[in-house]
């Protein structure tokens, strides 16, 4: 009986310990759900480029630590660097899926991308125009 009572006490202390820490002002290095919610990043902002011209294309090279990226010049002559990820959809002029190697410099494109809080432009959709 003493062992069962002792086990229940140990269990109760282990269960209540995080709640006791939560009551303190200094929570230490533990992350709580409300802390993470307050630190949540702002929503990313979507942008489009209609009829932009591809200035350059770089391919990912894990050995060098580089990522796939295209540089597009929009109609206002702004240079926009866009990260091409595995979730970026790539289309040709006939709306067929293509591989990244089909995007070449001087091609005209429509691009939908989002800008993260860190200022990184992540491509969502790239369509080559005729």
N, C-alpha and C positions, 0 to 999 in steps of 0.2 A: 504494500500500500504506500509506503514511504517513497519507493522508487517511482510509482505512478504519479504521486503528488509532485515529486521533484521534477519529473519530465514535463508535467503540465506547467510548472513555474518557469522552467527554461524555455519552453515553447512560447509562453506568454511574453516573456522578456524579449525574445527574438522577434516576435510579431510587432510589439509596440515600440521597439527601438527606432525604426525609421520615423514613426510618428512623433516621437520625442524630439528627434533631431529637427524635424520640420517646424517645431514650435520655436526653436532658437533663432536669434537674429542672424548669427553666423552659421550658415549651413555647411561650411567646409567645402570639400570638392565634390560633394554629391550633387547630381543634376536632378531636378524635380520637373514634373510635367509643366507646372506653371512658369518655371524659369525658361524652359525651352519654348513655350508659347510666346513669352515676351521677347525672346531673342529670334523669333521667326523672321526670315527675310521678307522684304516687301515683295509684292507681286511683280513679275517680270513684265516688261512693256513690249508689245508686238509692233513691228514696223514692216513696211513693204517698200520695195524698190521696183518701179515699173519701167521696163525698157532700159535697164542698166547695162553697162558694157563691162565684161570681165577683163580686168587689167592683168591679173596673174593668178596662177593656180599652184598651190604647193601640196604635195602628198605627205601623208604621215610617214614618219620613220622612227619606230620605237627605239632603235639603237642610238639615235641622236636626240631623242626626246621631243621631236617636232610633231605637230598635229596637222591634219588636213585643213586647209583654209583657202578661201578664194577672196580676192580683192576686187570689189565692184566699184565702178564710178557711176554715180547716179546722174540724173538730168541736170542737177544743180552743180555738177563737177565735184561733189563730195566724194572722198575716198572712204569706203566702208570695208573693213576686214570682217569676214564672216567665217566662223568655225563650222566645218562640215563634220557632223557626227554620224554615228550609226543610225540615228533616228531621223536624219535629214532625208526627205524624199526628193529624188531627182527625176525630172521628166524631160523628155525631148519635145520637139514642136508638135508631134502627133499624140501627145499625152501618154506615151509609153515610158515605163520605168527604164532608167539607164544607170550605168555604173559611173562612178566619179571621173574616170579617165576620159569620158566623152565631153566633159566641160573643158573647153580650150580658151586661151586668151583671144580677145576681140569678139567673142560670142555675145550676143544680146540676150539678156535674161530678165525674168521677173523673179524676185526673191522675197520670201516672207521669212523674217527672222525675229528673234526676241533678244532684248538686251537685259542681261542679268544685273543684279545690284552691284556686282563687281565691275560692270562695264564691258562684259564679254558679249559679243554678238553671236548667238547660236542659230544657225540656219535651221528653219523648219521645212521649207520647200524651195526648191530651185527649179525653174522651168526655162529651158532654152527656147528662144523665139526664132521664127523663120526669118 
